[in-house]
Amino acid sequence: MSTVFIALQANEDTRPIIDAIVQDNPTAIVNRQPAMVKIDVPGSMTIRRETIEEHIGRAYDLQELQINLITLSGNVDEDEDSFTLRWNA
């Protein structure tokens, strides 16, 4: 099974986002570095707007992910409610 990942800057803005990603992707492996956090997930990773809003305590536009995004791997499927990474067959 292929792994997808997302790497975000390590700061106070991304802490609740990372918590939301881990909540929605129970097989996530979080690798914390001094300036970034890389999250690997076997198969596919789905980031849900609603879960981030629960953690961050306000409305959240998934486009805000771009502010702290360093890199990612996988094909992106995105709409207003979710951001999914997976390798297309």
VMD Tcl script that builds the backbone (N, CA, C; Angstrom):
set m [mol new atoms 267]
animate dup $m
set s [atomselect $m all]
$s set {name element resname resid chain x y z} {
  {N N MET 1 A 0.847 -1.176 0.000}
  {CA C MET 1 A 0.000 0.000 0.000}
  {C C MET 1 A 0.895 1.242 0.000}
  {N N SER 2 A 0.613 2.169 -0.885}
  {CA C SER 2 A 1.393 3.410 -0.976}
  {C C SER 2 A 1.038 4.339 0.175}
  {N N THR 3 A 1.986 5.182 0.496}
  {CA C THR 3 A 1.796 6.159 1.568}
  {C C THR 3 A 1.707 7.561 0.974}
  {N N VAL 4 A 0.813 8.358 1.504}
  {CA C VAL 4 A 0.739 9.774 1.150}
  {C C VAL 4 A 1.216 10.569 2.353}
  {N N PHE 5 A 1.623 11.805 2.116}
  {CA C PHE 5 A 2.007 12.635 3.257}
  {C C PHE 5 A 1.731 14.100 2.988}
  {N N ILE 6 A 1.679 14.840 4.093}
  {CA C ILE 6 A 1.600 16.292 4.046}
  {C C ILE 6 A 2.591 16.809 5.082}
  {N N ALA 7 A 3.297 17.875 4.744}
  {CA C ALA 7 A 4.228 18.508 5.673}
  {C C ALA 7 A 3.784 19.952 5.879}
  {N N LEU 8 A 3.618 20.309 7.143}
  {CA C LEU 8 A 3.178 21.653 7.506}
  {C C LEU 8 A 4.226 22.318 8.381}
  {N N GLN 9 A 4.268 23.644 8.354}
  {CA C GLN 9 A 5.145 24.357 9.265}
  {C C GLN 9 A 4.747 24.025 10.697}
  {N N ALA 10 A 5.721 23.959 11.578}
  {CA C ALA 10 A 5.442 23.695 12.990}
  {C C ALA 10 A 5.251 25.027 13.698}
  {N N ASN 11 A 4.014 25.376 13.981}
  {CA C ASN 11 A 3.729 26.610 14.705}
  {C C ASN 11 A 2.378 26.471 15.410}
  {N N GLU 12 A 1.983 27.501 16.115}
  {CA C GLU 12 A 0.730 27.436 16.883}
  {C C GLU 12 A -0.501 27.335 15.976}
  {N N ASP 13 A -0.419 27.885 14.757}
  {CA C ASP 13 A -1.551 27.817 13.834}
  {C C ASP 13 A -1.803 26.398 13.349}
  {N N THR 14 A -0.752 25.596 13.215}
  {CA C THR 14 A -0.924 24.252 12.662}
  {C C THR 14 A -1.225 23.195 13.724}
  {N N ARG 15 A -0.979 23.495 15.000}
  {CA C ARG 15 A -1.217 22.498 16.057}
  {C C ARG 15 A -2.642 21.928 16.016}
  {N N PRO 16 A -3.698 22.773 15.974}
  {CA C PRO 16 A -5.049 22.191 15.910}
  {C C PRO 16 A -5.335 21.498 14.581}
  {N N ILE 17 A -4.705 21.933 13.522}
  {CA C ILE 17 A -4.892 21.286 12.214}
  {C C ILE 17 A -4.295 19.884 12.255}
  {N N ILE 18 A -3.135 19.760 12.827}
  {CA C ILE 18 A -2.484 18.446 12.952}
  {C C ILE 18 A -3.329 17.531 13.833}
  {N N ASP 19 A -3.845 18.059 14.927}
  {CA C ASP 19 A -4.730 17.262 15.796}
  {C C ASP 19 A -5.951 16.772 15.020}
  {N N ALA 20 A -6.517 17.622 14.173}
  {CA C ALA 20 A -7.689 17.245 13.368}
  {C C ALA 20 A -7.331 16.173 12.347}
  {N N ILE 21 A -6.168 16.316 11.720}
  {CA C ILE 21 A -5.740 15.316 10.730}
  {C C ILE 21 A -5.580 13.956 11.401}
  {N N VAL 22 A -4.955 13.938 12.562}
  {CA C VAL 22 A -4.747 12.674 13.277}
  {C C VAL 22 A -6.087 12.080 13.703}
  {N N GLN 23 A -7.014 12.913 14.128}
  {CA C GLN 23 A -8.344 12.423 14.515}
  {C C GLN 23 A -9.057 11.762 13.336}
  {N N ASP 24 A -8.975 12.376 12.174}
  {CA C ASP 24 A -9.686 11.844 10.992}
  {C C ASP 24 A -8.937 10.714 10.297}
  {N N ASN 25 A -7.655 10.528 10.628}
  {CA C ASN 25 A -6.839 9.499 9.977}
  {C C ASN 25 A -6.107 8.698 11.053}
  {N N PRO 26 A -6.787 7.722 11.658}
  {CA C PRO 26 A -6.214 7.004 12.809}
  {C C PRO 26 A -4.911 6.260 12.517}
  {N N THR 27 A -4.590 6.004 11.263}
  {CA C THR 27 A -3.326 5.320 10.952}
  {C C THR 27 A -2.200 6.312 10.669}
  {N N ALA 28 A -2.451 7.585 10.909}
  {CA C ALA 28 A -1.448 8.621 10.646}
  {C C ALA 28 A -0.216 8.441 11.527}
  {N N ILE 29 A 0.941 8.679 10.925}
  {CA C ILE 29 A 2.219 8.654 11.641}
  {C C ILE 29 A 2.766 10.077 11.614}
  {N N VAL 30 A 2.890 10.679 12.780}
  {CA C VAL 30 A 3.317 12.077 12.884}
  {C C VAL 30 A 4.804 12.125 13.198}
  {N N ASN 31 A 5.547 12.841 12.361}
  {CA C ASN 31 A 6.988 13.014 12.536}
  {C C ASN 31 A 7.253 14.502 12.756}
  {N N ARG 32 A 7.574 14.861 14.010}
  {CA C ARG 32 A 7.787 16.269 14.371}
  {C C ARG 32 A 9.270 16.617 14.240}
  {N N GLN 33 A 9.550 17.646 13.463}
  {CA C GLN 33 A 10.892 18.179 13.273}
  {C C GLN 33 A 10.911 19.591 13.876}
  {N N PRO 34 A 12.082 20.203 14.001}
  {CA C PRO 34 A 12.123 21.546 14.606}
  {C C PRO 34 A 11.255 22.589 13.891}
  {N N ALA 35 A 11.167 22.544 12.570}
  {CA C ALA 35 A 10.423 23.581 11.855}
  {C C ALA 35 A 9.223 23.055 11.083}
  {N N MET 36 A 9.032 21.750 11.085}
  {CA C MET 36 A 7.904 21.199 10.335}
  {C C MET 36 A 7.366 19.942 10.987}
  {N N VAL 37 A 6.158 19.603 10.596}
  {CA C VAL 37 A 5.532 18.358 11.024}
  {C C VAL 37 A 5.103 17.633 9.761}
  {N N LYS 38 A 5.601 16.400 9.592}
  {CA C LYS 38 A 5.251 15.576 8.434}
  {C C LYS 38 A 4.323 14.483 8.918}
  {N N ILE 39 A 3.206 14.332 8.210}
  {CA C ILE 39 A 2.212 13.322 8.576}
  {C C ILE 39 A 2.084 12.348 7.420}
  {N N ASP 40 A 2.445 11.099 7.676}
  {CA C ASP 40 A 2.331 10.023 6.691}
  {C C ASP 40 A 1.086 9.208 7.006}
  {N N VAL 41 A 0.390 8.798 5.949}
  {CA C VAL 41 A -0.778 7.928 6.117}
  {C C VAL 41 A -0.757 6.878 5.007}
  {N N PRO 42 A -0.798 5.605 5.359}
  {CA C PRO 42 A -0.895 4.567 4.328}
  {C C PRO 42 A -2.231 4.669 3.586}
  {N N GLY 43 A -2.187 4.535 2.272}
  {CA C GLY 43 A -3.426 4.556 1.478}
  {C C GLY 43 A -3.850 5.950 1.093}
  {N N SER 44 A -4.664 6.570 1.916}
  {CA C SER 44 A -5.130 7.923 1.621}
  {C C SER 44 A -5.336 8.709 2.911}
  {N N MET 45 A -5.321 10.024 2.769}
  {CA C MET 45 A -5.508 10.932 3.899}
  {C C MET 45 A -6.625 11.904 3.544}
  {N N THR 46 A -7.584 12.039 4.451}
  {CA C THR 46 A -8.645 13.029 4.253}
  {C C THR 46 A -8.604 14.034 5.389}
  {N N ILE 47 A -8.556 15.299 5.017}
  {CA C ILE 47 A -8.574 16.401 5.978}
  {C C ILE 47 A -9.955 17.037 5.859}
  {N N ARG 48 A -10.693 17.071 6.984}
  {CA C ARG 48 A -12.071 17.572 6.950}
  {C C ARG 48 A -12.167 18.958 7.583}
  {N N ARG 49 A -12.822 19.868 6.867}
  {CA C ARG 49 A -13.023 21.236 7.355}
  {C C ARG 49 A -13.716 21.226 8.708}
  {N N GLU 50 A -14.756 20.422 8.845}
  {CA C GLU 50 A -15.541 20.389 10.073}
  {C C GLU 50 A -14.689 19.999 11.283}
  {N N THR 51 A -13.807 19.028 11.112}
  {CA C THR 51 A -12.957 18.594 12.222}
  {C C THR 51 A -11.966 19.691 12.604}
  {N N ILE 52 A -11.404 20.365 11.601}
  {CA C ILE 52 A -10.492 21.476 11.905}
  {C C ILE 52 A -11.242 22.566 12.664}
  {N N GLU 53 A -12.465 22.867 12.228}
  {CA C GLU 53 A -13.249 23.900 12.919}
  {C C GLU 53 A -13.505 23.527 14.376}
  {N N GLU 54 A -13.724 22.242 14.653}
  {CA C GLU 54 A -13.911 21.799 16.037}
  {C C GLU 54 A -12.664 22.076 16.869}
  {N N HIS 55 A -11.495 21.846 16.282}
  {CA C HIS 55 A -10.236 22.021 17.016}
  {C C HIS 55 A -9.812 23.487 17.104}
  {N N ILE 56 A -10.102 24.256 16.055}
  {CA C ILE 56 A -9.619 25.630 16.001}
  {C C ILE 56 A -10.619 26.618 16.624}
  {N N GLY 57 A -11.891 26.195 16.709}
  {CA C GLY 57 A -12.896 27.021 17.368}
  {C C GLY 57 A -13.422 28.172 16.541}
  {N N ARG 58 A -13.324 28.072 15.222}
  {CA C ARG 58 A -13.863 29.120 14.344}
  {C C ARG 58 A -14.089 28.511 12.964}
  {N N ALA 59 A -14.747 29.290 12.103}
  {CA C ALA 59 A -14.919 28.839 10.724}
  {C C ALA 59 A -13.548 28.728 10.065}
  {N N TYR 60 A -13.414 27.740 9.196}
  {CA C TYR 60 A -12.118 27.502 8.559}
  {C C TYR 60 A -12.334 27.190 7.083}
  {N N ASP 61 A -11.596 27.877 6.240}
  {CA C ASP 61 A -11.612 27.629 4.801}
  {C C ASP 61 A -10.412 26.728 4.494}
  {N N LEU 62 A -10.635 25.587 3.885}
  {CA C LEU 62 A -9.528 24.653 3.622}
  {C C LEU 62 A -8.413 25.274 2.781}
  {N N GLN 63 A -8.691 26.359 2.082}
  {CA C GLN 63 A -7.634 27.053 1.337}
  {C C GLN 63 A -6.576 27.628 2.289}
  {N N GLU 64 A -6.947 27.809 3.565}
  {CA C GLU 64 A -5.995 28.315 4.551}
  {C C GLU 64 A -4.850 27.327 4.796}
  {N N LEU 65 A -5.040 26.073 4.417}
  {CA C LEU 65 A -3.955 25.091 4.554}
  {C C LEU 65 A -2.717 25.541 3.794}
  {N N GLN 66 A -2.928 26.232 2.680}
  {CA C GLN 66 A -1.806 26.650 1.820}
  {C C GLN 66 A -0.835 27.572 2.552}
  {N N ILE 67 A -1.313 28.298 3.552}
  {CA C ILE 67 A -0.471 29.260 4.269}
  {C C ILE 67 A 0.686 28.545 4.967}
  {N N ASN 68 A 0.418 27.389 5.542}
  {CA C ASN 68 A 1.430 26.664 6.316}
  {C C ASN 68 A 1.900 25.375 5.653}
  {N N LEU 69 A 1.482 25.154 4.410}
  {CA C LEU 69 A 1.857 23.940 3.693}
  {C C LEU 69 A 3.282 24.043 3.161}
  {N N ILE 70 A 4.105 23.029 3.450}
  {CA C ILE 70 A 5.470 22.967 2.914}
  {C C ILE 70 A 5.480 22.103 1.665}
  {N N THR 71 A 4.962 20.887 1.781}
  {CA C THR 71 A 4.906 19.992 0.638}
  {C C THR 71 A 3.903 18.879 0.912}
  {N N LEU 72 A 3.605 18.110 -0.110}
  {CA C LEU 72 A 2.709 16.962 0.046}
  {C C LEU 72 A 3.041 15.947 -1.025}
  {N N SER 73 A 2.564 14.715 -0.833}
  {CA C SER 73 A 2.678 13.703 -1.878}
  {C C SER 73 A 1.343 13.009 -2.018}
  {N N GLY 74 A 0.967 12.756 -3.264}
  {CA C GLY 74 A -0.311 12.138 -3.575}
  {C C GLY 74 A -1.102 13.055 -4.478}
  {N N ASN 75 A -2.109 12.497 -5.081}
  {CA C ASN 75 A -3.005 13.283 -5.920}
  {C C ASN 75 A -4.035 13.953 -5.026}
  {N N VAL 76 A -4.329 15.207 -5.321}
  {CA C VAL 76 A -5.232 15.995 -4.489}
  {C C VAL 76 A -6.639 15.976 -5.066}
  {N N ASP 77 A -7.606 15.697 -4.199}
  {CA C ASP 77 A -9.022 15.816 -4.523}
  {C C ASP 77 A -9.604 16.733 -3.458}
  {N N GLU 78 A -10.069 17.903 -3.860}
  {CA C GLU 78 A -10.436 18.928 -2.891}
  {C C GLU 78 A -11.793 19.528 -3.218}
  {N N ASP 79 A -12.580 19.769 -2.165}
  {CA C ASP 79 A -13.796 20.577 -2.299}
  {C C ASP 79 A -13.890 21.445 -1.045}
  {N N GLU 80 A -15.024 22.077 -0.820}
  {CA C GLU 80 A -15.155 23.005 0.310}
  {C C GLU 80 A -15.102 22.306 1.662}
  {N N ASP 81 A -15.421 21.011 1.699}
  {CA C ASP 81 A -15.514 20.297 2.968}
  {C C ASP 81 A -14.372 19.337 3.256}
  {N N SER 82 A -13.633 18.944 2.240}
  {CA C SER 82 A -12.561 17.976 2.476}
  {C C SER 82 A -11.410 18.159 1.488}
  {N N PHE 83 A -10.254 17.692 1.936}
  {CA C PHE 83 A -9.017 17.735 1.153}
  {C C PHE 83 A -8.429 16.332 1.274}
  {N N THR 84 A -8.413 15.594 0.162}
  {CA C THR 84 A -7.982 14.200 0.201}
  {C C THR 84 A -6.728 14.004 -0.638}
  {N N LEU 85 A -5.786 13.239 -0.079}
  {CA C LEU 85 A -4.581 12.819 -0.797}
  {C C LEU 85 A -4.655 11.323 -1.005}
  {N N ARG 86 A -4.399 10.876 -2.220}
  {CA C ARG 86 A -4.335 9.438 -2.518}
  {C C ARG 86 A -3.602 9.281 -3.835}
  {N N TRP 87 A -3.095 8.098 -4.041}
  {CA C TRP 87 A -2.481 7.783 -5.326}
  {C C TRP 87 A -3.533 7.140 -6.196}
  {N N ASN 88 A -3.781 7.757 -7.337}
  {CA C ASN 88 A -4.770 7.206 -8.268}
  {C C ASN 88 A -4.200 5.976 -8.949}
  {N N ALA 89 A -5.037 4.958 -9.118}
  {CA C ALA 89 A -4.599 3.709 -9.759}
  {C C ALA 89 A -4.541 3.865 -11.259}
}
mol reanalyze $m
mol bondsrecalc $m
mol representation Tube
mol addrep $m
